[in-house]
Each structure stands twice: as structure tokens, then as C-alpha cells.
Amino acid sequence: MNIKINKTEFNELTKVKSYIVGSKLYKTDNPDSDTDYLVIYEPIGDSDIYYPNYHQLQYDCIDSNSQYICITKRQFYKNLF
């Protein structure tokens, strides 16, 4: 489940890296497709160590027709392996 955040909250994240994912990555997009990004961010303080986050944050930018799915670095690697 994704937790929706607003632009201000999205801008407050300490972003480490972002990657294009979804239809544009797989070259299956069409003119109406949005651009999906996976954003890896550092959590504020030690909250990621003490409180596991099984959810991802999601910011939908209407101006650029983009969707940003944000996940902590620790959770990204946990999901990867």
C-alpha cells in the first residue's frame, strides 16, 4: 500500500537516487502514459531502524504527469533480497 504525500512532504525527503520504472523503462509507454519514478530516500533520524516501514510513499505530480514512489534505502535492499 502506498501512502500519498503532498509536494511539500515530497520536497522534504532526503533523496539519494531516483530511477525511471514502469512502462517507460520497458518501452511499452504510449502518448498518454505518465512517467513513474522509484525514489530511494534516507529517513529522518533513526526512524527506519526502530520502526519498520512496509509502506511506500507516493507523490503524484500533476504538472509533469509523473508519479514518484518513495522507499527508504533499507527497505529497498530488504525487498531486493
For each residue, the residues with C-beta under 8 A, 3 or more apart:
1: 55
2: 55 56 57 58 69
3: 55 56 57 58
4: 57 58 59 60
5: 9 10 57 58 59 70
6: 9 10 59
7: 10 11 59 61
8: 11 12
9: 5 6 12 13 57 59
10: 5 6 7 13 57 59 68 70
11: 7 8
12: 8 9
13: 9 10 39 41 57 70
14: 41 42 44
15: 18 39 40 41
16: 40 41 42 73
17: 39 40
18: 15 37 38 39 40 68
19: 25 37 38
20: 24 25 35 36 37
21: 24 25 36 37 38 69
22: 25 26 29 33 34 35 36
23: 26 27 28 29 30 33 36
24: 20 21 27 29 33 35 36
25: 19 20 21 22 36
26: 22 23
27: 23 24
28: 23
29: 22 23 24 33
30: 23 33
31:
32:
33: 22 23 24 29 30
34: 22 65 66 67
35: 20 22 24 64 65 66 67
36: 20 21 22 23 24 25 66 67 69
37: 18 19 20 21 66 67 68 69
38: 18 19 21 69 71
39: 13 15 17 18 68 69 70 71
40: 15 16 17 18 70 71 72 73 76
41: 13 14 15 16 70 71 72 73
42: 14 16 72 73
43: 46 47 48 53 72 74
44: 14 47
45:
46: 43 49 50
47: 43 44 50 51
48: 43 51 52 53 72 74 75
49: 46 74
50: 46 47
51: 47 48
52: 48 75
53: 43 48 72 75
54: 75
55: 1 2 3
56: 2 3 69 70 71 75
57: 2 3 4 5 9 10 13 69 70 71
58: 2 3 4 5 67 68 69 70
59: 4 5 6 7 9 10 67 68 70
60: 4 66 67 68
61: 7 64 65 66 67 68
62: 65
63:
64: 35 61
65: 34 35 61 62
66: 34 35 36 37 60 61
67: 34 35 36 37 58 59 60 61
68: 10 18 37 39 58 59 60 61
69: 2 21 36 37 38 39 56 57 58
70: 5 10 13 39 40 41 56 57 58 59
71: 38 39 40 41 56 57 75 76 79
72: 40 41 42 43 48 53 75 76
73: 16 40 41 42 76 77
74: 43 48 49 77 78
75: 48 52 53 54 56 71 72 78 79
76: 40 71 72 73 79 80
77: 73 74 80 81
78: 74 75 81
79: 71 75 76
80: 76 77
81: 77 78
